[in-house]
């Protein structure tokens, strides 16, 4: 049953409390759309459907548990947030959260799909019953059939514009499948769908609809790709109807600082216009296509980005290196990004910082690795921990140099007296003397920062279509994104390329084939066809840096928005 069938009068009701299977209806309004549609010279209204797709992580869900004689449970698992996994497991088993210790393992992909519990409570309970350690792993079919995919959708979008290419009003009807229980990402879709544009008059109806499919789970910018697919398709039609260049239209109508979003939020400093301008100026966009059955598509995309609590602890070693413990699971190189921000703050080599992810008993609570939040929140925690280390080491250096800490500066690993440059000592020398100057130096930070900078991206894709078979070949793809500050440009590039690959797979190959009774019919990677390297060209990237003023190093989340415009 798809979302439209589930909402029909007379459809089977999954939950009696949800009339017509609608678990929630949200409406966002801005301005007066009826008046402004009348002012439009051109109006395009279209309906779109997207299918259920899975995150497609290579590593299936797996967990190992021990239940000891003191009713303490230890779980080894890979997830996107071991603290939340421990808390949810404890709640499920009726235990205090302190009775469940989670040791994080390296993760083989998550993309939002490893943010909740599946096997962990079961292995713990079996370990209690058996008196032995228990390990469970899902098969690929179990992963696809029983763990949260993202929503299939029905969307109706209407946009009006003047003859000179200015949007007057926009309207959307978004209906997202939640699966067996409420919780689709339709709310996020409503917040994101028109956000790349400065639109004064908006109406959005968002419906969370239950149906006979697996309960949905987050998937990389959850809700945003589907909404962008519908909105950007209408924008392209408007451009053709008016006769305006696709990127000129997006620049002319682009969101900027001070633009009000559909949910009422006023944009802070953002890089939407800069991203659109960078896209138009790429060599890719300026190169014409020559093939008979070739085409080019462009699209913009937006993701909210998040923050959350984060902790970091830094132990200075006697050789001047630092053991850095963070609480965020590393699913995209975040240990390196955390170490870089720590090292930058202290002016030391990143090679001298050894980052690791602590278990739930060795580091303070840190929220989920999701919402593109880790470089922002955990990077900031590392920045604060480094400042704590710096303060303590300045005091120790002052003791060794027989001066006061306020007379010293730390420059590239050396403490230098402000008025006597010959009076110096190195960070390593101070570390060697820690025990004689007061004992170990441990820096720490526990924060819950606000101000996560939102992200904008654009994509250019060239395709060749075999008109006899319908086969589509991707000729070229370029991703352009405002990242705030690229802490590790290579990892940032990888995120842009990975998001683009997933978006292309979603657009061309992937979908759940379901029987009428809700059984998945293609629950293998042979039949659930994700793109592989042979299906894609080298994906080019353009990194735009409009610093987030709310972060010490200007960081914006990077990982999620690149999946949005390719779809």
C-alpha positions as CSV (number, residue, x, y, z in Angstrom):
1,X,0.0,0.0,0.0
2,X,1.5,3.3,-1.0
3,X,0.9,6.7,0.6
4,X,-2.1,7.6,-1.6
5,X,-3.8,4.2,-1.1
6,X,-3.2,4.4,2.6
7,X,-5.0,7.8,2.8
8,X,-8.0,6.7,0.7
9,X,-11.4,6.6,2.4
10,X,-12.1,2.9,3.3
11,X,-8.5,1.9,3.4
12,X,-7.5,-0.5,6.2
13,X,-6.5,1.4,9.3
14,X,-3.2,0.4,10.8
15,X,-3.9,2.3,14.1
16,X,-7.4,3.3,15.1
17,X,-6.2,6.6,16.5
18,X,-4.9,7.7,13.1
19,X,-7.9,8.5,10.8
20,X,-7.2,7.7,7.2
21,X,-3.8,6.5,8.4
22,X,-2.7,10.2,8.8
23,X,-0.5,10.2,12.0
24,X,0.2,13.9,11.8
25,X,-0.6,16.9,9.6
26,X,1.6,20.0,9.7
27,X,0.9,23.3,7.9
28,X,3.4,26.0,7.2
29,X,2.3,29.4,5.9
30,X,3.9,32.6,4.9
31,X,2.3,35.6,3.3
32,X,-0.8,35.4,1.0
33,X,-0.3,32.8,-1.7
34,X,-3.8,33.3,-3.3
35,X,-3.1,37.0,-3.9
36,X,0.4,36.4,-5.2
37,X,-0.5,33.5,-7.5
38,X,-2.8,36.0,-9.2
39,X,0.2,38.3,-9.7
40,X,2.2,35.6,-11.4
41,X,2.6,35.5,-15.2
42,X,3.5,31.9,-15.3
43,X,2.3,29.1,-12.9
44,X,3.5,25.5,-13.0
45,X,1.8,22.8,-11.0
46,X,3.0,19.2,-11.0
47,X,2.6,15.9,-9.1
48,X,5.5,13.6,-8.3
49,X,6.1,10.2,-6.7
50,X,9.3,8.8,-5.1
51,X,9.8,5.2,-4.0
52,X,11.0,3.7,-0.8
53,X,14.8,3.3,-0.8
54,X,17.3,2.0,1.8
55,X,20.5,3.6,3.1
56,X,22.5,0.7,1.6
57,X,25.3,0.5,4.2
58,X,27.6,-2.4,3.5
59,X,28.0,-3.6,7.1
60,X,24.8,-5.3,8.4
61,X,23.6,-4.7,11.9
62,X,25.5,-6.7,14.5
63,X,25.8,-6.7,18.3
64,X,27.5,-8.7,21.0
65,X,26.5,-8.6,24.7
66,X,27.5,-9.9,28.1
67,X,25.3,-9.8,31.2
68,X,27.4,-10.2,34.3
69,X,26.6,-11.3,37.8
70,X,26.0,-7.7,39.0
71,X,23.3,-7.2,36.4
72,X,25.6,-5.0,34.4
73,X,25.3,-5.3,30.6
74,X,28.2,-4.6,28.2
75,X,27.4,-4.3,24.5
76,X,29.8,-4.1,21.5
77,X,28.1,-2.8,18.4
78,X,28.5,-0.3,15.6
79,X,26.1,2.6,15.6
80,X,25.9,6.3,15.0
81,X,25.5,7.0,18.7
82,X,26.5,4.6,21.4
83,X,25.1,6.7,24.2
84,X,21.6,6.7,22.7
85,X,21.9,3.0,21.9
86,X,22.8,2.3,25.6
87,X,19.9,4.5,26.9
88,X,17.4,2.9,24.5
89,X,18.5,-0.6,25.4
90,X,18.3,0.2,29.1
91,X,14.8,1.5,28.8
92,X,13.7,-1.5,26.8
93,X,15.1,-3.9,29.4
94,X,13.9,-1.9,32.4
95,X,17.4,-1.1,33.6
96,X,19.0,2.1,34.8
97,X,21.1,3.6,32.1
98,X,24.2,3.2,34.2
99,X,23.7,-0.6,34.0
100,X,24.4,-0.6,30.3
101,X,27.9,0.0,28.9
102,X,28.3,0.4,25.2
103,X,31.7,-0.1,23.6
104,X,31.6,1.4,20.0
105,X,33.1,-0.6,17.2
106,X,34.2,0.7,13.8
107,X,31.2,1.3,11.6
108,X,30.7,0.1,8.0
109,X,28.3,2.8,6.9
110,X,25.2,4.2,8.5
111,X,23.8,7.2,6.7
112,X,21.1,7.7,9.4
113,X,20.1,4.0,9.4
114,X,22.1,3.1,12.5
115,X,20.6,5.6,14.9
116,X,18.3,3.2,16.7
117,X,18.3,-0.2,18.4
118,X,17.5,-3.5,16.7
119,X,19.7,-6.4,18.0
120,X,21.1,-4.8,21.1
121,X,18.3,-5.6,23.6
122,X,17.8,-9.0,22.1
123,X,21.5,-10.0,22.5
124,X,21.5,-8.6,26.1
125,X,18.4,-10.6,27.1
126,X,19.8,-13.8,25.5
127,X,23.1,-13.2,27.3
128,X,21.2,-13.0,30.6
129,X,19.1,-16.1,29.9
130,X,22.1,-18.2,28.7
131,X,24.8,-17.0,31.1
132,X,27.1,-16.6,28.1
133,X,28.1,-13.9,25.7
134,X,25.8,-13.7,22.8
135,X,26.4,-12.3,19.3
136,X,23.8,-11.6,16.6
137,X,24.1,-10.4,13.1
138,X,21.5,-9.7,10.5
139,X,21.5,-11.1,7.0
140,X,21.2,-8.7,4.1
141,X,17.6,-9.6,3.6
142,X,16.9,-8.9,7.2
143,X,18.5,-5.5,6.9
144,X,16.5,-4.5,3.9
145,X,13.2,-6.0,5.2
146,X,13.3,-5.1,8.8
147,X,15.4,-1.9,9.3
148,X,14.3,1.6,8.5
149,X,14.4,2.7,4.9
150,X,13.3,6.2,3.9
151,X,9.8,7.2,2.8
152,X,8.1,6.7,-0.4
153,X,6.2,9.9,-1.3
154,X,3.5,11.7,-3.2
155,X,4.1,15.4,-3.7
156,X,2.2,18.2,-5.5
157,X,4.1,21.4,-6.0
158,X,2.9,24.7,-7.5
159,X,5.1,27.7,-8.1
160,X,4.3,31.1,-9.7
161,X,6.7,33.6,-11.2
162,X,6.6,36.9,-13.1
163,X,7.7,37.1,-16.7
164,X,11.1,38.5,-15.7
165,X,11.8,35.4,-13.5
166,X,10.8,36.4,-9.9
167,X,9.0,33.9,-7.8
168,X,5.8,35.2,-6.4
169,X,4.4,32.2,-4.5
170,X,5.0,28.6,-3.8
171,X,2.7,25.8,-2.5
172,X,3.4,22.1,-1.7
173,X,1.3,19.1,-0.6
174,X,3.7,16.6,0.8
175,X,2.6,13.0,1.8
176,X,5.3,10.8,3.2
177,X,5.1,7.1,4.1
178,X,6.1,6.4,7.7
179,X,5.8,2.6,7.5
180,X,4.1,0.7,10.3
181,X,4.5,3.5,12.9
182,X,4.5,7.3,12.8
183,X,7.8,9.1,12.2
184,X,8.4,9.9,8.5
185,X,10.8,12.9,7.7
186,X,8.0,14.9,6.1
187,X,8.5,17.7,8.7
188,X,12.1,18.2,7.6
189,X,11.0,18.1,4.0
190,X,8.6,20.9,4.6
191,X,11.3,23.0,6.2
192,X,13.7,22.4,3.3
193,X,11.7,22.3,0.1
194,X,11.7,26.0,-0.7
195,X,14.5,27.2,1.5
196,X,17.1,27.7,-1.3
197,X,14.8,30.5,-2.5
198,X,13.6,33.9,-1.2
199,X,9.9,33.3,-1.4
200,X,7.6,35.7,0.5
201,X,4.4,33.7,0.1
202,X,4.4,30.0,0.9
203,X,1.9,27.3,2.0
204,X,3.0,23.8,2.8
205,X,0.8,20.9,3.9
206,X,2.9,17.9,5.3
207,X,1.3,14.6,6.1
208,X,2.9,11.8,8.0
209,X,1.1,8.6,6.9
210,X,1.4,5.1,8.3
211,X,1.2,2.1,5.9
212,X,2.3,-1.6,5.7
213,X,6.0,-1.1,5.2
214,X,9.0,-1.2,7.5
215,X,9.1,1.8,9.9
216,X,11.2,4.5,8.3
217,X,14.5,5.7,9.7
218,X,16.7,8.7,8.9
219,X,18.5,8.7,5.6
220,X,21.1,11.4,4.9
221,X,19.2,14.8,5.0
222,X,16.0,12.9,5.7
223,X,13.1,14.3,3.7
224,X,15.1,16.9,1.9
225,X,16.0,15.0,-1.3
226,X,12.3,14.1,-2.0
227,X,11.1,17.7,-1.5
228,X,14.0,19.1,-3.6
229,X,13.2,16.7,-6.4
230,X,9.7,18.0,-6.7
231,X,10.5,21.7,-6.2
232,X,13.5,21.8,-8.5
233,X,11.6,20.0,-11.3
234,X,9.0,22.7,-11.2
235,X,11.7,25.4,-11.1
236,X,13.3,23.9,-14.3
237,X,9.9,24.0,-16.0
238,X,9.5,27.6,-15.0
239,X,12.9,28.5,-16.4
240,X,12.0,26.9,-19.8
241,X,8.6,28.6,-19.9
242,X,10.0,32.0,-19.1
243,X,13.1,31.6,-21.2
244,X,15.7,32.3,-18.5
245,X,19.0,30.5,-17.7
246,X,18.4,27.9,-15.0
247,X,21.2,29.2,-12.8
248,X,20.4,32.9,-13.4
249,X,16.9,32.1,-12.1
250,X,18.3,30.5,-9.0
251,X,20.7,33.3,-8.4
252,X,17.9,35.9,-8.9
253,X,15.6,34.1,-6.4
254,X,18.3,32.8,-4.1
255,X,18.0,32.9,-0.3
256,X,20.4,35.1,1.5
257,X,21.0,36.5,5.0
258,X,17.7,37.9,6.3
259,X,15.5,35.7,4.1
260,X,12.6,34.2,6.1
261,X,12.1,30.5,5.7
262,X,8.7,28.7,5.5
263,X,8.9,27.9,9.2
264,X,9.5,31.5,10.2
265,X,13.3,31.2,10.7
266,X,15.3,34.2,9.6
267,X,18.4,33.2,7.7
268,X,21.7,34.0,9.4
269,X,24.8,34.4,7.2
270,X,24.5,31.6,4.5
271,X,26.2,30.7,1.3
272,X,23.3,30.0,-1.0
273,X,24.0,32.7,-3.6
274,X,27.7,32.0,-3.5
275,X,27.0,28.4,-4.2
276,X,24.7,29.2,-7.1
277,X,27.2,31.7,-8.6
278,X,30.1,29.2,-8.2
279,X,27.9,26.6,-10.0
280,X,27.2,28.9,-13.0
281,X,30.9,29.8,-13.3
282,X,32.2,26.1,-13.4
283,X,33.8,24.9,-16.6
284,X,31.2,22.1,-16.6
285,X,28.2,24.5,-16.8
286,X,29.8,26.6,-19.4
287,X,30.7,23.7,-21.7
288,X,27.9,22.9,-24.2
289,X,26.6,19.4,-24.8
290,X,26.8,18.1,-28.4
291,X,25.2,14.6,-28.3
292,X,21.8,14.0,-29.9
293,X,20.3,12.3,-26.9
294,X,22.3,14.1,-24.2
295,X,20.9,16.4,-21.6
296,X,22.0,18.5,-18.6
297,X,20.2,19.0,-15.3
298,X,21.0,21.4,-12.5
299,X,19.4,21.6,-9.0
300,X,19.9,23.3,-5.7
301,X,19.5,21.7,-2.3
302,X,19.3,22.7,1.4
303,X,19.8,20.9,4.7
304,X,19.2,22.3,8.2
305,X,22.2,20.8,10.0
306,X,22.2,20.2,13.7
307,X,24.2,20.4,16.9
308,X,23.9,18.8,20.3
309,X,25.9,18.0,23.5
310,X,29.5,16.9,23.0
311,X,32.5,16.2,25.2
312,X,36.2,15.9,24.7
313,X,39.1,15.0,27.0
314,X,42.8,15.6,26.2
315,X,45.6,13.9,28.1
316,X,49.0,15.4,27.6
317,X,51.7,12.8,27.3
318,X,55.3,13.2,28.6
319,X,56.7,13.4,25.1
320,X,54.4,16.3,24.2
321,X,51.9,14.3,22.3
322,X,48.2,14.3,23.3
323,X,45.6,11.5,23.6
324,X,42.3,13.0,22.6
325,X,39.1,11.2,23.6
326,X,35.9,12.2,21.9
327,X,32.3,10.9,22.3
328,X,31.2,11.1,18.7
329,X,31.2,8.0,16.5
330,X,33.4,8.4,13.5
331,X,31.5,7.6,10.4
332,X,33.2,9.9,8.0
333,X,36.6,10.9,9.2
334,X,35.5,13.0,12.2
335,X,38.4,11.8,14.4
336,X,40.8,13.4,12.1
337,X,38.7,16.6,11.9
338,X,38.5,16.7,15.7
339,X,42.3,16.3,16.0
340,X,42.9,19.0,13.4
341,X,40.8,21.5,15.3
342,X,42.5,20.6,18.6
343,X,46.0,20.9,17.0
344,X,45.2,24.2,15.3
345,X,44.1,25.7,18.6
346,X,47.4,24.7,20.3
347,X,49.6,25.3,17.3
348,X,50.9,21.8,17.3
349,X,51.2,19.1,14.6
350,X,48.1,17.1,14.0
351,X,50.3,14.0,13.8
352,X,51.0,14.6,17.5
353,X,47.3,14.2,18.4
354,X,46.0,10.7,18.8
355,X,42.2,10.8,18.6
356,X,39.9,7.9,19.7
357,X,36.3,7.4,20.5
358,X,35.6,6.6,24.1
359,X,32.9,4.2,25.4
360,X,29.9,5.3,27.4
361,X,31.9,5.1,30.6
362,X,35.1,6.8,29.6
363,X,33.8,10.1,28.1
364,X,30.8,12.3,28.9
365,X,27.5,12.1,27.0
366,X,27.8,13.1,23.4
367,X,24.8,13.1,21.1
368,X,24.3,11.1,18.0
369,X,26.6,11.3,14.9
370,X,23.8,12.7,12.7
371,X,22.5,16.0,11.4
372,X,25.9,16.7,10.0
373,X,26.8,17.8,13.5
374,X,30.1,16.2,14.5
375,X,32.7,18.6,13.0
376,X,30.6,21.4,14.5
377,X,29.9,20.3,18.0
378,X,32.7,17.8,18.7
379,X,35.2,20.0,16.9
380,X,34.1,22.9,19.1
381,X,34.5,20.6,22.2
382,X,38.1,19.9,21.1
383,X,38.7,23.6,20.6
384,X,37.6,24.2,24.2
385,X,39.6,21.3,25.5
386,X,42.7,22.6,23.7
387,X,42.2,26.0,25.3
388,X,42.0,24.3,28.7
389,X,45.3,22.5,27.9
390,X,46.9,25.7,26.7
391,X,45.9,27.5,29.9
392,X,47.4,24.8,32.1
393,X,50.6,24.5,30.1
394,X,51.1,28.3,30.1
395,X,51.1,28.1,33.9
396,X,53.5,25.2,33.9
397,X,55.8,27.0,31.5
398,X,55.7,30.1,33.6
399,X,56.9,28.0,36.6
400,X,59.8,26.6,34.6
401,X,60.8,30.1,33.2
402,X,60.2,31.8,36.6
403,X,57.7,34.3,35.2
404,X,53.9,34.7,35.1
405,X,51.6,33.0,32.6
406,X,50.2,36.3,31.3
407,X,53.7,37.2,30.1
408,X,54.0,34.1,27.8
409,X,52.6,33.2,24.4
410,X,52.4,29.8,22.7
411,X,53.7,30.0,19.2
412,X,54.0,26.8,17.0
413,X,54.9,24.6,20.0
414,X,57.1,27.0,21.8
415,X,56.3,29.2,24.8
416,X,57.9,32.7,24.3
417,X,58.1,35.6,26.7
418,X,56.3,38.6,25.3
419,X,59.1,41.1,26.2
420,X,62.1,38.8,26.2
421,X,62.1,36.6,23.1
422,X,65.2,34.7,24.3
423,X,63.2,33.3,27.3
424,X,61.6,30.3,25.7
425,X,60.8,26.6,26.3
426,X,59.0,24.1,24.2
427,X,55.7,22.4,24.7
428,X,57.5,19.1,24.8
429,X,59.9,20.4,27.5
430,X,56.9,21.5,29.6
431,X,55.3,18.1,29.1
432,X,58.4,16.3,30.3
433,X,58.3,18.3,33.5
434,X,54.6,17.9,34.3
435,X,55.0,15.8,37.4
436,X,57.5,18.3,38.9
437,X,55.4,21.3,38.1
438,X,52.0,20.1,39.4
439,X,51.1,16.7,38.0
440,X,49.3,15.5,34.9
441,X,47.7,18.0,32.5
442,X,44.2,17.0,31.3
443,X,42.1,19.3,29.3
444,X,38.4,18.8,29.0
445,X,35.2,20.3,27.6
446,X,31.5,19.6,27.9
447,X,29.4,21.8,25.7
448,X,26.0,22.1,24.0
449,X,26.5,24.7,21.3
450,X,23.9,26.4,19.3
451,X,24.4,28.0,15.9
452,X,25.0,25.1,13.6
453,X,25.2,26.6,10.2
454,X,22.8,25.4,7.5
455,X,24.2,24.1,4.2
456,X,23.4,24.7,0.6
457,X,24.6,22.6,-2.4
458,X,24.1,22.4,-6.1
459,X,24.6,19.7,-8.7
460,X,25.2,19.6,-12.4
461,X,24.7,16.3,-14.2
462,X,25.1,15.4,-17.9
463,X,23.4,12.2,-19.2
464,X,23.1,10.3,-22.4
465,X,19.9,8.4,-23.0
466,X,19.6,5.3,-25.1
467,X,16.2,5.9,-26.6
468,X,15.7,2.3,-27.6
469,X,16.4,0.7,-24.2
470,X,15.9,3.7,-21.8
471,X,19.3,3.1,-20.3
472,X,20.8,6.3,-18.9
473,X,24.6,6.8,-18.8
474,X,26.0,9.5,-16.5
475,X,28.5,11.4,-18.5
476,X,29.6,14.0,-16.0
477,X,28.7,15.2,-12.5
478,X,29.8,18.2,-10.5
479,X,28.9,18.9,-6.9
480,X,29.2,22.5,-5.5
481,X,28.7,23.1,-1.8
482,X,29.1,25.8,0.8
483,X,31.0,24.0,3.6
484,X,31.7,26.9,5.9
485,X,35.3,25.9,6.4
486,X,36.8,22.7,4.9
487,X,38.7,21.4,7.9
488,X,40.0,18.4,5.9
489,X,39.4,19.2,2.2
490,X,40.0,15.6,1.1
491,X,37.4,14.2,3.4
492,X,35.0,17.0,2.5
493,X,35.4,16.1,-1.2
494,X,34.7,12.5,-0.3
495,X,31.4,13.5,1.4
496,X,30.3,15.5,-1.6
497,X,31.1,12.6,-4.0
498,X,29.4,10.0,-1.7
499,X,26.3,12.0,-1.4
500,X,26.1,12.5,-5.1
501,X,26.5,8.8,-5.8
502,X,23.7,8.0,-3.4
503,X,21.4,10.6,-4.9
504,X,22.1,9.3,-8.4
505,X,21.3,5.8,-7.3
506,X,18.1,7.0,-5.8
507,X,17.2,8.8,-9.0
508,X,18.0,6.0,-11.4
509,X,18.2,2.6,-9.9
510,X,17.0,2.0,-6.3
511,X,13.5,1.2,-5.0
512,X,11.7,-1.3,-2.9
513,X,9.4,-3.6,-4.9
514,X,6.6,-4.6,-2.5
515,X,3.9,-7.2,-2.8
516,X,0.3,-6.3,-2.0
517,X,0.7,-7.9,1.5
518,X,3.7,-5.7,2.3
519,X,6.5,-8.2,1.5
520,X,9.7,-6.9,0.0
521,X,10.5,-8.7,-3.3
522,X,14.0,-7.5,-3.9
523,X,15.8,-7.9,-0.6
524,X,19.3,-8.6,-1.9
525,X,22.0,-6.3,-3.4
526,X,21.6,-8.3,-6.6
527,X,18.0,-7.1,-7.0
528,X,18.2,-3.9,-5.0
529,X,20.5,-2.2,-7.5
530,X,22.8,0.5,-6.0
531,X,25.3,2.1,-8.4
532,X,28.9,0.9,-8.3
533,X,32.0,2.6,-9.5
534,X,31.5,1.4,-13.0
535,X,28.2,3.1,-13.2
536,X,29.5,6.6,-12.4
537,X,32.1,9.0,-13.7
538,X,34.6,10.7,-11.5
539,X,32.5,13.2,-9.6
540,X,34.0,16.7,-9.6
541,X,33.7,18.9,-6.6
542,X,33.8,22.7,-6.0
543,X,34.2,23.7,-2.3
544,X,32.6,27.1,-1.4
545,X,33.6,28.6,2.0
546,X,31.2,31.0,3.6
547,X,32.3,30.8,7.2
548,X,29.7,30.0,9.9
549,X,30.1,33.0,12.3
550,X,28.8,30.9,15.2
551,X,31.7,28.4,15.1
552,X,35.3,29.1,16.2
553,X,36.6,27.9,12.8
554,X,33.6,28.7,10.7
555,X,32.4,25.0,10.3
556,X,29.2,24.0,8.7
557,X,28.0,20.5,8.5
558,X,28.9,18.8,5.2
559,X,27.8,15.2,5.0
560,X,24.1,15.3,4.3
561,X,23.2,18.1,1.8
562,X,25.2,16.6,-1.2
563,X,22.5,13.9,-1.6
564,X,19.8,16.4,-2.0
565,X,20.2,18.1,-5.4
566,X,21.2,14.9,-7.4
567,X,17.8,13.4,-6.9
